[in-house]
Amino acid sequence: MEQKQYDKLDIVEMRKPHACQTNRWQIIRMGMDIKIKCLNCNHVVTLLRRDFDKKMKKVLERHQETDEINAVE
C-alpha cells in the first residue's frame, strides 16, 4: 500500500466534504493521532493516524518552512 506524504501545516483534501460544504483542511498537530482544522469554519477534528490515512484524498498545498525563513532574513 502506498504511504501518503504529508506534514504539519499542509493543506489536505478529505474524501468527504465537511458539513459546511468545504473540503480544505489544515493539519495542525501530528502524533499518534492527527488534528485537522477546517479552513472555512475553523472546526477542529482529531483522527487516529490510520483513519486519517484512509480518509485523506490528496495534499493540496505543502507548507514550505524554508521559504518563510529566507523571506524574513
N, C-alpha and C positions, 0 to 999 in steps of 0.2 A: 504494500500500500504506500502511495506517495505521501511523504510528510510535507505539510504546508509550511511555508516560511513566513513568519510574522514576528513582530516585535512590539514592545511597548510604544504607545503613541501612534501606531499605524492606524489608518482608516480602513475598515473592512466592510464587506457586504455579506449579510447573512442570507441563508436560503429563503427564509420567510420574512416579509416586511414587519415592522413594528406596528402597533395599533395606531400610531399617528401617521401611518402611510409612508414612512421614510425607511430607507434601508441602508443608512450610513451610520456606522458605529465606530467609536474610537476606543482602542484598547488602553485602559488607564491603569491596570495592575496585572502583573503576571506572577504566577507561582504555581502551586498545585491546582489552584483554580484561577480563572481569568475574569476580570471585571471589565465590562464594556459600558460605554455611555452613548446613548442615542444623541446624535448631533442636532436633531430637530427639537426634541422636548426635554433633553438632559436627563432622561430616566436612566438609572444605573441598574445593570443586571450582572449577577455573579453566576458563572457556569463552571462546572468541572472542566478541566482541560480536554478530556476525551469527548465530552459533549460539545464543547466549543469547536473542536476539530471536525465533528460530524456536521455541525450546523453552519459553519463558515463556508461561504461560496468562493470568495476571492479577496485579495488585498487590492483596494482601490488606490491608496496613496501610501507610500512609505515615508516614515519620519526620518529626516536626514539631519542628524545632530551636528555633523562636521560643518555643514554649510552655515548653520546658525553661529557656530563658534567663530568661523572665519569672518562673518559679517560684522560681529561685534568688535573685532580687532581692527 
